[in-house]
Amino acid sequence: MGEDFLKKLATNSGGKAFFPDDLMEMDDAFERMSVELRRQYSVGFQPSDFITNGKLHRLRVLVNSGSRA
């Protein structure tokens, strides 16, 4: 019952749950987590006329899913 809850929690939050039974499975789980983390990134933005006034700025992000250069 606990594993099902953790799997559901992970899925609903965009994550994954791992339940290794031995050291080999644990190594595999850590490798999978490491690969997943390396594939993530974040995008930051600061306008040239930045003023700390709490206003929101509209930002449009276009992603080119073609081949890498």
All heavy atoms as TSV, in Angstrom:
chain	resi	resn	atom	element	x	y	z
A	1	MET	N	N	0.820	-1.194	0.000
A	1	MET	CA	C	0.000	0.000	0.000
A	1	MET	C	C	0.866	1.260	0.000
A	1	MET	O	O	0.566	2.222	-0.685
A	1	MET	CB	C	-0.925	-0.010	1.215
A	1	MET	CG	C	-1.919	1.096	1.218
A	1	MET	SD	S	-3.120	0.788	2.528
A	1	MET	CE	C	-3.796	2.382	2.708
A	2	GLY	N	N	1.989	1.228	0.737
A	2	GLY	CA	C	2.880	2.378	0.793
A	2	GLY	C	C	3.540	2.659	-0.539
A	2	GLY	O	O	3.675	3.811	-0.942
A	3	GLU	N	N	3.968	1.587	-1.242
A	3	GLU	CA	C	4.604	1.771	-2.546
A	3	GLU	C	C	3.630	2.378	-3.545
A	3	GLU	O	O	4.008	3.252	-4.332
A	3	GLU	CB	C	5.151	0.448	-3.080
A	3	GLU	CG	C	6.455	0.040	-2.448
A	3	GLU	CD	C	7.081	-1.167	-3.139
A	3	GLU	OE1	O	6.693	-1.496	-4.286
A	3	GLU	OE2	O	7.976	-1.769	-2.522
A	4	ASP	N	N	2.386	1.920	-3.520
A	4	ASP	CA	C	1.384	2.475	-4.430
A	4	ASP	C	C	1.180	3.968	-4.183
A	4	ASP	O	O	1.077	4.757	-5.119
A	4	ASP	CB	C	0.047	1.741	-4.298
A	4	ASP	CG	C	0.097	0.337	-4.868
A	4	ASP	OD1	O	0.970	0.062	-5.725
A	4	ASP	OD2	O	-0.737	-0.483	-4.460
A	5	PHE	N	N	1.134	4.344	-2.908
A	5	PHE	CA	C	0.962	5.759	-2.570
A	5	PHE	C	C	2.151	6.567	-3.068
A	5	PHE	O	O	1.981	7.644	-3.658
A	5	PHE	CB	C	0.788	5.935	-1.059
A	5	PHE	CG	C	0.739	7.384	-0.651
A	5	PHE	CD1	C	-0.419	8.129	-0.837
A	5	PHE	CD2	C	1.846	7.992	-0.088
A	5	PHE	CE1	C	-0.460	9.473	-0.476
A	5	PHE	CE2	C	1.809	9.333	0.270
A	5	PHE	CZ	C	0.651	10.072	0.076
A	6	LEU	N	N	3.372	6.072	-2.843
A	6	LEU	CA	C	4.565	6.797	-3.276
A	6	LEU	C	C	4.650	6.888	-4.801
A	6	LEU	O	O	5.046	7.919	-5.343
A	6	LEU	CB	C	5.824	6.147	-2.712
A	6	LEU	CG	C	6.000	6.295	-1.204
A	6	LEU	CD1	C	7.216	5.494	-0.731
A	6	LEU	CD2	C	6.144	7.753	-0.813
A	7	LYS	N	N	4.255	5.820	-5.498
A	7	LYS	CA	C	4.238	5.854	-6.961
A	7	LYS	C	C	3.248	6.911	-7.459
A	7	LYS	O	O	3.544	7.683	-8.372
A	7	LYS	CB	C	3.851	4.495	-7.526
A	7	LYS	CG	C	4.939	3.460	-7.433
A	7	LYS	CD	C	4.442	2.123	-7.970
A	7	LYS	CE	C	5.440	1.021	-7.712
A	7	LYS	NZ	N	4.937	-0.301	-8.158
A	8	LYS	N	N	2.070	6.953	-6.838
A	8	LYS	CA	C	1.053	7.933	-7.233
A	8	LYS	C	C	1.530	9.350	-6.937
A	8	LYS	O	O	1.372	10.251	-7.756
A	8	LYS	CB	C	-0.257	7.639	-6.500
A	8	LYS	CG	C	-1.410	8.492	-6.953
A	8	LYS	CD	C	-2.706	8.058	-6.301
A	8	LYS	CE	C	-3.864	8.886	-6.819
A	8	LYS	NZ	N	-5.138	8.472	-6.264
A	9	LEU	N	N	2.125	9.548	-5.777
A	9	LEU	CA	C	2.649	10.858	-5.405
A	9	LEU	C	C	3.738	11.302	-6.380
A	9	LEU	O	O	3.733	12.441	-6.849
A	9	LEU	CB	C	3.207	10.822	-3.980
A	9	LEU	CG	C	3.821	12.104	-3.447
A	9	LEU	CD1	C	2.770	13.193	-3.330
A	9	LEU	CD2	C	4.465	11.842	-2.094
A	10	ALA	N	N	4.636	10.398	-6.722
A	10	ALA	CA	C	5.708	10.727	-7.661
A	10	ALA	C	C	5.139	11.068	-9.032
A	10	ALA	O	O	5.533	12.053	-9.659
A	10	ALA	CB	C	6.690	9.561	-7.764
A	11	THR	N	N	4.208	10.267	-9.510
A	11	THR	CA	C	3.607	10.500	-10.826
A	11	THR	C	C	2.866	11.829	-10.865
A	11	THR	O	O	3.013	12.606	-11.815
A	11	THR	CB	C	2.648	9.351	-11.194
A	11	THR	OG1	O	3.379	8.131	-11.211
A	11	THR	CG2	C	2.021	9.578	-12.550
A	12	ASN	N	N	2.096	12.119	-9.841
A	12	ASN	CA	C	1.314	13.366	-9.803
A	12	ASN	C	C	2.191	14.608	-9.704
A	12	ASN	O	O	1.768	15.693	-10.085
A	12	ASN	CB	C	0.313	13.340	-8.658
A	12	ASN	CG	C	-0.823	12.376	-8.904
A	12	ASN	OD1	O	-1.084	11.978	-10.031
A	12	ASN	ND2	N	-1.498	11.975	-7.842
A	13	SER	N	N	3.404	14.447	-9.184
A	13	SER	CA	C	4.293	15.602	-9.038
A	13	SER	C	C	5.351	15.656	-10.132
A	13	SER	O	O	6.260	16.479	-10.082
A	13	SER	CB	C	4.966	15.568	-7.658
A	13	SER	OG	O	5.793	14.418	-7.549
A	14	GLY	N	N	5.226	14.771	-11.130
A	14	GLY	CA	C	6.172	14.783	-12.240
A	14	GLY	C	C	7.454	14.034	-11.958
A	14	GLY	O	O	8.430	14.157	-12.688
A	15	GLY	N	N	7.473	13.242	-10.913
A	15	GLY	CA	C	8.672	12.498	-10.555
A	15	GLY	C	C	8.543	11.017	-10.813
A	15	GLY	O	O	7.623	10.566	-11.491
A	16	LYS	N	N	9.465	10.278	-10.268
A	16	LYS	CA	C	9.478	8.818	-10.397
A	16	LYS	C	C	9.804	8.229	-9.036
A	16	LYS	O	O	10.496	8.843	-8.232
A	16	LYS	CB	C	10.522	8.377	-11.413
A	16	LYS	CG	C	10.222	8.848	-12.818
A	16	LYS	CD	C	11.301	8.431	-13.781
A	16	LYS	CE	C	10.993	9.021	-15.150
A	16	LYS	NZ	N	12.100	8.856	-16.082
A	17	ALA	N	N	9.301	7.040	-8.791
A	17	ALA	CA	C	9.589	6.340	-7.542
A	17	ALA	C	C	10.448	5.122	-7.848
A	17	ALA	O	O	10.237	4.436	-8.851
A	17	ALA	CB	C	8.290	5.902	-6.861
A	18	PHE	N	N	11.435	4.856	-7.016
A	18	PHE	CA	C	12.318	3.710	-7.176
A	18	PHE	C	C	12.255	2.856	-5.917
A	18	PHE	O	O	12.280	3.384	-4.801
A	18	PHE	CB	C	13.757	4.175	-7.405
A	18	PHE	CG	C	13.934	4.992	-8.650
A	18	PHE	CD1	C	13.819	6.360	-8.615
A	18	PHE	CD2	C	14.217	4.380	-9.855
A	18	PHE	CE1	C	13.979	7.132	-9.763
A	18	PHE	CE2	C	14.386	5.127	-11.012
A	18	PHE	CZ	C	14.264	6.501	-10.964
A	19	PHE	N	N	12.208	1.549	-6.092
A	19	PHE	CA	C	12.154	0.621	-4.970
A	19	PHE	C	C	13.150	-0.510	-5.202
A	19	PHE	O	O	12.778	-1.647	-5.488
A	19	PHE	CB	C	10.735	0.061	-4.803
A	19	PHE	CG	C	9.698	1.133	-4.612
A	19	PHE	CD1	C	8.948	1.589	-5.682
A	19	PHE	CD2	C	9.512	1.704	-3.367
A	19	PHE	CE1	C	8.007	2.589	-5.511
A	19	PHE	CE2	C	8.575	2.710	-3.184
A	19	PHE	CZ	C	7.822	3.151	-4.255
A	20	PRO	N	N	14.454	-0.218	-5.104
A	20	PRO	CA	C	15.465	-1.241	-5.368
A	20	PRO	C	C	15.467	-2.332	-4.297
A	20	PRO	O	O	15.246	-2.067	-3.122
A	20	PRO	CB	C	16.766	-0.460	-5.357
A	20	PRO	CG	C	16.485	0.775	-4.566
A	20	PRO	CD	C	15.030	1.068	-4.755
A	21	ASP	N	N	15.710	-3.569	-4.752
A	21	ASP	CA	C	15.763	-4.714	-3.837
A	21	ASP	C	C	17.180	-5.096	-3.453
A	21	ASP	O	O	17.384	-5.823	-2.484
A	21	ASP	CB	C	15.075	-5.927	-4.473
A	21	ASP	CG	C	13.571	-5.739	-4.597
A	21	ASP	OD1	O	12.962	-5.193	-3.658
A	21	ASP	OD2	O	13.017	-6.135	-5.642
A	22	ASP	N	N	18.171	-4.642	-4.223
A	22	ASP	CA	C	19.557	-4.990	-3.917
A	22	ASP	C	C	20.473	-3.864	-4.405
A	22	ASP	O	O	20.019	-2.875	-4.973
A	22	ASP	CB	C	19.946	-6.334	-4.533
A	22	ASP	CG	C	19.749	-6.385	-6.039
A	22	ASP	OD1	O	20.025	-5.367	-6.717
A	22	ASP	OD2	O	19.314	-7.425	-6.550
A	23	LEU	N	N	21.780	-4.032	-4.174
A	23	LEU	CA	C	22.730	-2.980	-4.528
A	23	LEU	C	C	22.797	-2.724	-6.034
A	23	LEU	O	O	22.973	-1.585	-6.464
A	23	LEU	CB	C	24.123	-3.329	-3.997
A	23	LEU	CG	C	24.283	-3.228	-2.478
A	23	LEU	CD1	C	25.680	-3.673	-2.063
A	23	LEU	CD2	C	24.020	-1.812	-2.001
A	24	MET	N	N	22.658	-3.752	-6.844
A	24	MET	CA	C	22.683	-3.570	-8.298
A	24	MET	C	C	21.504	-2.709	-8.744
A	24	MET	O	O	21.660	-1.804	-9.569
A	24	MET	CB	C	22.650	-4.915	-9.022
A	24	MET	CG	C	23.960	-5.678	-8.946
A	24	MET	SD	S	25.268	-4.849	-9.865
A	24	MET	CE	C	24.814	-5.297	-11.518
A	25	GLU	N	N	20.326	-2.996	-8.207
A	25	GLU	CA	C	19.146	-2.194	-8.550
A	25	GLU	C	C	19.286	-0.772	-8.026
A	25	GLU	O	O	18.813	0.177	-8.653
A	25	GLU	CB	C	17.879	-2.850	-8.020
A	25	GLU	CG	C	17.487	-4.099	-8.776
A	25	GLU	CD	C	16.189	-4.704	-8.275
A	25	GLU	OE1	O	15.462	-4.036	-7.508
A	25	GLU	OE2	O	15.910	-5.855	-8.648
A	26	MET	N	N	19.953	-0.623	-6.872
A	26	MET	CA	C	20.170	0.716	-6.322
A	26	MET	C	C	21.111	1.501	-7.237
A	26	MET	O	O	20.861	2.669	-7.532
A	26	MET	CB	C	20.737	0.663	-4.912
A	26	MET	CG	C	20.932	2.045	-4.350
A	26	MET	SD	S	20.790	2.308	-2.584
A	26	MET	CE	C	19.659	1.176	-1.974
A	27	ASP	N	N	22.194	0.855	-7.700
A	27	ASP	CA	C	23.103	1.517	-8.639
A	27	ASP	C	C	22.355	1.940	-9.891
A	27	ASP	O	O	22.543	3.044	-10.398
A	27	ASP	CB	C	24.259	0.585	-9.014
A	27	ASP	CG	C	25.312	0.482	-7.928
A	27	ASP	OD1	O	25.328	1.324	-7.016
A	27	ASP	OD2	O	26.141	-0.451	-8.011
A	28	ASP	N	N	21.505	1.057	-10.408
A	28	ASP	CA	C	20.723	1.367	-11.601
A	28	ASP	C	C	19.784	2.553	-11.354
A	28	ASP	O	O	19.662	3.443	-12.197
A	28	ASP	CB	C	19.923	0.138	-12.045
A	28	ASP	CG	C	19.127	0.399	-13.308
A	28	ASP	OD1	O	19.739	0.788	-14.321
A	28	ASP	OD2	O	17.891	0.219	-13.274
A	29	ALA	N	N	19.144	2.576	-10.198
A	29	ALA	CA	C	18.224	3.667	-9.861
A	29	ALA	C	C	18.978	4.994	-9.790
A	29	ALA	O	O	18.513	6.011	-10.328
A	29	ALA	CB	C	17.513	3.390	-8.540
A	30	PHE	N	N	20.153	4.997	-9.164
A	30	PHE	CA	C	20.933	6.233	-9.079
A	30	PHE	C	C	21.417	6.679	-10.450
A	30	PHE	O	O	21.446	7.875	-10.746
A	30	PHE	CB	C	22.115	6.081	-8.119
A	30	PHE	CG	C	21.731	6.233	-6.677
A	30	PHE	CD1	C	21.910	5.189	-5.785
A	30	PHE	CD2	C	21.187	7.420	-6.206
A	30	PHE	CE1	C	21.557	5.324	-4.457
A	30	PHE	CE2	C	20.832	7.575	-4.885
A	30	PHE	CZ	C	21.017	6.517	-4.005
A	31	GLU	N	N	21.773	5.731	-11.309
A	31	GLU	CA	C	22.183	6.086	-12.666
A	31	GLU	C	C	21.020	6.704	-13.433
A	31	GLU	O	O	21.183	7.709	-14.132
A	31	GLU	CB	C	22.706	4.845	-13.407
A	31	GLU	CG	C	23.131	5.119	-14.835
A	31	GLU	CD	C	24.298	6.080	-14.964
A	31	GLU	OE1	O	25.103	6.189	-14.017
A	31	GLU	OE2	O	24.394	6.742	-16.010
A	32	ARG	N	N	19.838	6.132	-13.315
A	32	ARG	CA	C	18.662	6.670	-13.987
A	32	ARG	C	C	18.340	8.073	-13.475
A	32	ARG	O	O	17.988	8.971	-14.244
A	32	ARG	CB	C	17.473	5.735	-13.805
A	32	ARG	CG	C	17.638	4.452	-14.618
A	32	ARG	CD	C	16.631	3.395	-14.308
A	32	ARG	NE	N	15.254	3.848	-14.443
A	32	ARG	CZ	C	14.212	3.195	-13.958
A	32	ARG	NH1	N	14.380	2.058	-13.308
A	32	ARG	NH2	N	12.997	3.653	-14.120
A	33	MET	N	N	18.451	8.282	-12.151
A	33	MET	CA	C	18.209	9.617	-11.589
A	33	MET	C	C	19.237	10.614	-12.101
A	33	MET	O	O	18.900	11.752	-12.443
A	33	MET	CB	C	18.272	9.565	-10.061
A	33	MET	CG	C	17.085	8.932	-9.403
A	33	MET	SD	S	17.242	9.026	-7.607
A	33	MET	CE	C	17.402	7.290	-7.217
A	34	SER	N	N	20.488	10.185	-12.179
A	34	SER	CA	C	21.559	11.060	-12.644
A	34	SER	C	C	21.329	11.482	-14.092
A	34	SER	O	O	21.473	12.659	-14.435
A	34	SER	CB	C	22.896	10.320	-12.511
A	34	SER	OG	O	23.938	11.082	-13.044
A	35	VAL	N	N	20.960	10.536	-14.945
A	35	VAL	CA	C	20.676	10.851	-16.351
A	35	VAL	C	C	19.498	11.813	-16.445
A	35	VAL	O	O	19.541	12.797	-17.192
A	35	VAL	CB	C	20.400	9.557	-17.151
A	35	VAL	CG1	C	19.820	9.873	-18.510
A	35	VAL	CG2	C	21.672	8.734	-17.290
A	36	GLU	N	N	18.464	11.562	-15.670
A	36	GLU	CA	C	17.269	12.426	-15.693
A	36	GLU	C	C	17.623	13.858	-15.274
A	36	GLU	O	O	17.192	14.825	-15.899
A	36	GLU	CB	C	16.206	11.849	-14.763
A	36	GLU	CG	C	14.904	12.604	-14.756
A	36	GLU	CD	C	14.056	12.352	-15.986
A	36	GLU	OE1	O	14.223	11.310	-16.628
A	36	GLU	OE2	O	13.227	13.229	-16.297
A	37	LEU	N	N	18.435	13.997	-14.238
A	37	LEU	CA	C	18.815	15.331	-13.765
A	37	LEU	C	C	19.680	16.062	-14.773
A	37	LEU	O	O	19.584	17.282	-14.923
A	37	LEU	CB	C	19.527	15.233	-12.412
A	37	LEU	CG	C	18.635	14.856	-11.239
A	37	LEU	CD1	C	19.484	14.587	-9.997
A	37	LEU	CD2	C	17.622	15.949	-10.964
A	38	ARG	N	N	20.536	15.342	-15.487
A	38	ARG	CA	C	21.379	15.985	-16.495
A	38	ARG	C	C	20.562	16.473	-17.681
A	38	ARG	O	O	20.993	17.353	-18.413
A	38	ARG	CB	C	22.462	15.018	-16.977
A	38	ARG	CG	C	23.607	14.858	-15.990
A	38	ARG	CD	C	24.796	14.172	-16.636
A	38	ARG	NE	N	24.497	12.859	-17.175
A	38	ARG	CZ	C	24.651	11.703	-16.527
A	38	ARG	NH1	N	25.089	11.706	-15.298
A	38	ARG	NH2	N	24.368	10.563	-17.115
A	39	ARG	N	N	19.391	15.920	-17.895
A	39	ARG	CA	C	18.549	16.311	-19.021
A	39	ARG	C	C	17.629	17.474	-18.684
A	39	ARG	O	O	16.883	17.944	-19.528
A	39	ARG	CB	C	17.708	15.120	-19.488
A	39	ARG	CG	C	18.553	14.042	-20.120
A	39	ARG	CD	C	17.704	12.911	-20.586
A	39	ARG	NE	N	18.517	11.907	-21.242
A	39	ARG	CZ	C	18.091	10.719	-21.550
A	39	ARG	NH1	N	16.847	10.361	-21.261
A	39	ARG	NH2	N	18.879	9.855	-22.151
A	40	GLN	N	N	17.653	17.931	-17.460
A	40	GLN	CA	C	16.793	19.039	-17.056
A	40	GLN	C	C	17.580	20.340	-17.128
A	40	GLN	O	O	18.805	20.358	-17.041
A	40	GLN	CB	C	16.287	18.840	-15.624
A	40	GLN	CG	C	15.384	17.653	-15.478
A	40	GLN	CD	C	14.898	17.497	-14.045
A	40	GLN	OE1	O	15.163	18.321	-13.177
A	40	GLN	NE2	N	14.180	16.428	-13.805
A	41	TYR	N	N	16.882	21.413	-17.297
A	41	TYR	CA	C	17.498	22.726	-17.323
A	41	TYR	C	C	16.487	23.757	-16.863
A	41	TYR	O	O	15.307	23.489	-16.753
A	41	TYR	CB	C	18.023	23.072	-18.721
A	41	TYR	CG	C	16.946	23.078	-19.774
A	41	TYR	CD1	C	16.230	24.235	-20.058
A	41	TYR	CD2	C	16.634	21.916	-20.480
A	41	TYR	CE1	C	15.235	24.247	-21.011
A	41	TYR	CE2	C	15.635	21.916	-21.447
A	41	TYR	CZ	C	14.949	23.077	-21.709
A	41	TYR	OH	O	13.964	23.079	-22.654
A	42	SER	N	N	16.963	24.942	-16.595
A	42	SER	CA	C	16.061	26.024	-16.226
A	42	SER	C	C	16.373	27.237	-17.103
A	42	SER	O	O	17.469	27.374	-17.633
A	42	SER	CB	C	16.201	26.384	-14.744
A	42	SER	OG	O	17.514	26.804	-14.476
A	43	VAL	N	N	15.402	28.085	-17.243
A	43	VAL	CA	C	15.538	29.284	-18.056
A	43	VAL	C	C	15.342	30.486	-17.150
A	43	VAL	O	O	14.398	30.524	-16.361
A	43	VAL	CB	C	14.484	29.298	-19.195
A	43	VAL	CG1	C	14.547	30.597	-19.977
A	43	VAL	CG2	C	14.671	28.094	-20.106
A	44	GLY	N	N	16.230	31.443	-17.257
A	44	GLY	CA	C	16.095	32.665	-16.473
A	44	GLY	C	C	15.914	33.866	-17.387
A	44	GLY	O	O	16.309	33.843	-18.550
A	45	PHE	N	N	15.313	34.902	-16.870
A	45	PHE	CA	C	15.061	36.106	-17.661
A	45	PHE	C	C	15.125	37.324	-16.756
A	45	PHE	O	O	14.591	37.328	-15.658
A	45	PHE	CB	C	13.677	36.015	-18.311
A	45	PHE	CG	C	13.204	37.311	-18.914
A	45	PHE	CD1	C	13.753	37.791	-20.091
A	45	PHE	CD2	C	12.220	38.052	-18.288
A	45	PHE	CE1	C	13.323	38.982	-20.648
A	45	PHE	CE2	C	11.776	39.246	-18.838
A	45	PHE	CZ	C	12.331	39.710	-20.018
A	46	GLN	N	N	15.821	38.351	-17.209
A	46	GLN	CA	C	15.810	39.637	-16.522
A	46	GLN	C	C	15.772	40.714	-17.592
A	46	GLN	O	O	16.692	40.829	-18.395
A	46	GLN	CB	C	17.057	39.814	-15.648
A	46	GLN	CG	C	17.030	41.108	-14.867
A	46	GLN	CD	C	18.142	41.189	-13.847
A	46	GLN	OE1	O	18.680	40.177	-13.424
A	46	GLN	NE2	N	18.502	42.380	-13.473
A	47	PRO	N	N	14.695	41.516	-17.617
A	47	PRO	CA	C	14.589	42.553	-18.653
A	47	PRO	C	C	15.676	43.609	-18.478
A	47	PRO	O	O	16.182	43.831	-17.377
A	47	PRO	CB	C	13.198	43.148	-18.416
A	47	PRO	CG	C	12.868	42.817	-17.011
A	47	PRO	CD	C	13.574	41.537	-16.700
A	48	SER	N	N	16.035	44.267	-19.587
A	48	SER	CA	C	17.087	45.284	-19.536
A	48	SER	C	C	16.688	46.472	-18.657
A	48	SER	O	O	17.540	47.122	-18.065
A	48	SER	CB	C	17.428	45.763	-20.946
A	48	SER	OG	O	16.264	46.280	-21.568
A	49	ASP	N	N	15.395	46.728	-18.563
A	49	ASP	CA	C	14.913	47.842	-17.727
A	49	ASP	C	C	14.378	47.327	-16.388
A	49	ASP	O	O	13.388	47.817	-15.872
A	49	ASP	CB	C	13.840	48.644	-18.463
A	49	ASP	CG	C	12.631	47.782	-18.829
A	49	ASP	OD1	O	12.740	46.544	-18.778
A	49	ASP	OD2	O	11.584	48.353	-19.165
A	50	PHE	N	N	15.085	46.369	-15.814
A	50	PHE	CA	C	14.619	45.705	-14.591
A	50	PHE	C	C	14.507	46.674	-13.425
A	50	PHE	O	O	15.426	47.423	-13.111
A	50	PHE	CB	C	15.577	44.576	-14.221
A	50	PHE	CG	C	15.176	43.842	-12.976
A	50	PHE	CD1	C	14.095	42.987	-12.980
A	50	PHE	CD2	C	15.879	44.018	-11.800
A	50	PHE	CE1	C	13.727	42.297	-11.846
A	50	PHE	CE2	C	15.513	43.335	-10.652
A	50	PHE	CZ	C	14.439	42.482	-10.677
A	51	ILE	N	N	13.337	46.678	-12.824
A	51	ILE	CA	C	13.065	47.463	-11.614
A	51	ILE	C	C	12.355	46.523	-10.634
A	51	ILE	O	O	11.440	45.809	-11.020
A	51	ILE	CB	C	12.156	48.672	-11.914
A	51	ILE	CG1	C	12.810	49.589	-12.945
A	51	ILE	CG2	C	11.827	49.435	-10.637
A	51	ILE	CD1	C	11.893	50.695	-13.443
A	52	THR	N	N	12.788	46.555	-9.389
A	52	THR	CA	C	12.163	45.703	-8.389
A	52	THR	C	C	10.840	46.315	-7.957
A	52	THR	O	O	10.755	47.024	-6.964
A	52	THR	CB	C	13.089	45.537	-7.165
A	52	THR	OG1	O	14.382	45.170	-7.609
A	52	THR	CG2	C	12.574	44.468	-6.224
A	53	ASN	N	N	9.792	46.051	-8.752
A	53	ASN	CA	C	8.489	46.619	-8.430
A	53	ASN	C	C	7.395	45.547	-8.360
A	53	ASN	O	O	6.230	45.868	-8.208
A	53	ASN	CB	C	8.118	47.697	-9.456
A	53	ASN	CG	C	8.064	47.152	-10.871
A	53	ASN	OD1	O	8.167	45.957	-11.083
A	53	ASN	ND2	N	7.926	48.049	-11.829
A	54	GLY	N	N	7.762	44.298	-8.531
A	54	GLY	CA	C	6.791	43.216	-8.398
A	54	GLY	C	C	5.920	42.977	-9.614
A	54	GLY	O	O	5.065	42.098	-9.602
A	55	LYS	N	N	6.107	43.759	-10.674
A	55	LYS	CA	C	5.297	43.571	-11.877
A	55	LYS	C	C	5.715	42.299	-12.611
A	55	LYS	O	O	6.878	41.912	-12.594
A	55	LYS	CB	C	5.437	44.757	-12.826
A	55	LYS	CG	C	4.763	46.011	-12.347
A	55	LYS	CD	C	4.846	47.082	-13.422
A	55	LYS	CE	C	4.138	48.355	-12.980
A	55	LYS	NZ	N	4.250	49.403	-14.008
A	56	LEU	N	N	4.753	41.686	-13.274
A	56	LEU	CA	C	5.031	40.514	-14.084
A	56	LEU	C	C	5.370	40.940	-15.502
A	56	LEU	O	O	4.900	41.964	-15.982
A	56	LEU	CB	C	3.817	39.575	-14.102
A	56	LEU	CG	C	3.395	39.000	-12.758
A	56	LEU	CD1	C	2.152	38.125	-12.937
A	56	LEU	CD2	C	4.519	38.196	-12.129
A	57	HIS	N	N	6.185	40.158	-16.154
A	57	HIS	CA	C	6.578	40.428	-17.529
A	57	HIS	C	C	6.143	39.254	-18.394
A	57	HIS	O	O	6.346	38.100	-18.042
A	57	HIS	CB	C	8.096	40.604	-17.641
A	57	HIS	CG	C	8.614	41.750	-16.855
A	57	HIS	ND1	N	8.765	43.009	-17.391
A	57	HIS	CD2	C	9.010	41.842	-15.563
A	57	HIS	CE1	C	9.235	43.820	-16.471
A	57	HIS	NE2	N	9.395	43.137	-15.343
A	58	ARG	N	N	5.567	39.546	-19.520
A	58	ARG	CA	C	5.162	38.494	-20.458
A	58	ARG	C	C	6.423	38.012	-21.175
A	58	ARG	O	O	7.247	38.799	-21.625
A	58	ARG	CB	C	4.159	39.027	-21.460
A	58	ARG	CG	C	3.576	37.947	-22.349
A	58	ARG	CD	C	2.454	38.497	-23.209
A	58	ARG	NE	N	1.377	39.053	-22.412
A	58	ARG	CZ	C	0.306	38.361	-22.012
A	58	ARG	NH1	N	0.186	37.100	-22.335
A	58	ARG	NH2	N	-0.627	38.950	-21.300
A	59	LEU	N	N	6.572	36.716	-21.251
A	59	LEU	CA	C	7.741	36.119	-21.880
A	59	LEU	C	C	7.290	35.007	-22.804
A	59	LEU	O	O	6.462	34.167	-22.421
A	59	LEU	CB	C	8.683	35.561	-20.804
A	59	LEU	CG	C	9.951	34.882	-21.270
A	59	LEU	CD1	C	10.864	35.893	-21.944
A	59	LEU	CD2	C	10.652	34.247	-20.083
A	60	ARG	N	N	7.788	35.005	-24.006
A	60	ARG	CA	C	7.446	33.957	-24.966
A	60	ARG	C	C	8.705	33.143	-25.236
A	60	ARG	O	O	9.749	33.700	-25.583
A	60	ARG	CB	C	6.926	34.576	-26.247
A	60	ARG	CG	C	6.507	33.559	-27.261
A	60	ARG	CD	C	5.882	34.241	-28.464
A	60	ARG	NE	N	5.554	33.252	-29.468
A	60	ARG	CZ	C	5.196	33.544	-30.677
A	60	ARG	NH1	N	5.088	34.797	-31.065
A	60	ARG	NH2	N	4.927	32.595	-31.550
A	61	VAL	N	N	8.610	31.837	-25.067
A	61	VAL	CA	C	9.742	30.953	-25.286
A	61	VAL	C	C	9.420	30.034	-26.443
A	61	VAL	O	O	8.397	29.366	-26.449
A	61	VAL	CB	C	10.047	30.109	-24.011
A	61	VAL	CG1	C	11.178	29.139	-24.276
A	61	VAL	CG2	C	10.348	31.010	-22.834
A	62	LEU	N	N	10.305	30.012	-27.433
A	62	LEU	CA	C	10.154	29.120	-28.572
A	62	LEU	C	C	11.226	28.040	-28.477
A	62	LEU	O	O	12.383	28.335	-28.192
A	62	LEU	CB	C	10.318	29.888	-29.884
A	62	LEU	CG	C	9.342	31.039	-30.109
A	62	LEU	CD1	C	9.698	31.789	-31.388
A	62	LEU	CD2	C	7.922	30.514	-30.192
A	63	VAL	N	N	10.839	26.811	-28.710
A	63	VAL	CA	C	11.765	25.688	-28.611
A	63	VAL	C	C	11.905	25.057	-29.981
A	63	VAL	O	O	10.912	24.725	-30.632
A	63	VAL	CB	C	11.262	24.640	-27.589
A	63	VAL	CG1	C	12.188	23.461	-27.540
A	63	VAL	CG2	C	11.096	25.277	-26.224
A	64	ASN	N	N	13.135	24.918	-30.412
A	64	ASN	CA	C	13.430	24.237	-31.664
A	64	ASN	C	C	13.784	22.790	-31.328
A	64	ASN	O	O	14.808	22.521	-30.730
A	64	ASN	CB	C	14.600	24.930	-32.379
A	64	ASN	CG	C	14.900	24.296	-33.718
A	64	ASN	OD1	O	14.360	23.254	-34.059
A	64	ASN	ND2	N	15.785	24.939	-34.457
A	65	SER	N	N	12.916	21.871	-31.690
A	65	SER	CA	C	13.150	20.473	-31.348
A	65	SER	C	C	13.903	19.734	-32.442
A	65	SER	O	O	13.971	18.520	-32.442
A	65	SER	CB	C	11.816	19.765	-31.070
A	65	SER	OG	O	11.016	19.811	-32.219
A	66	GLY	N	N	14.497	20.466	-33.389
A	66	GLY	CA	C	15.265	19.859	-34.467
A	66	GLY	C	C	16.590	19.317	-33.977
A	66	GLY	O	O	16.878	19.269	-32.776
A	67	SER	N	N	17.448	18.931	-34.905
A	67	SER	CA	C	18.743	18.360	-34.549
A	67	SER	C	C	19.645	19.411	-33.944
A	67	SER	O	O	19.505	20.608	-34.171
A	67	SER	CB	C	19.395	17.748	-35.777
A	67	SER	OG	O	19.646	18.768	-36.729
A	68	ARG	N	N	20.609	18.942	-33.160
A	68	ARG	CA	C	21.558	19.848	-32.511
A	68	ARG	C	C	22.615	20.285	-33.509
A	68	ARG	O	O	23.012	19.556	-34.383
A	68	ARG	CB	C	22.231	19.153	-31.336
A	68	ARG	CG	C	21.264	18.823	-30.239
A	68	ARG	CD	C	21.971	18.165	-29.106
A	68	ARG	NE	N	20.992	17.762	-28.116
A	68	ARG	CZ	C	21.301	17.168	-27.008
A	68	ARG	NH1	N	22.550	16.894	-26.715
A	68	ARG	NH2	N	20.370	16.818	-26.157
A	69	ALA	N	N	23.124	21.496	-33.302
A	69	ALA	CA	C	24.153	22.029	-34.195
A	69	ALA	C	C	25.514	21.504	-33.800
A	69	ALA	O	O	25.782	21.108	-32.731
A	69	ALA	CB	C	24.151	23.537	-34.145
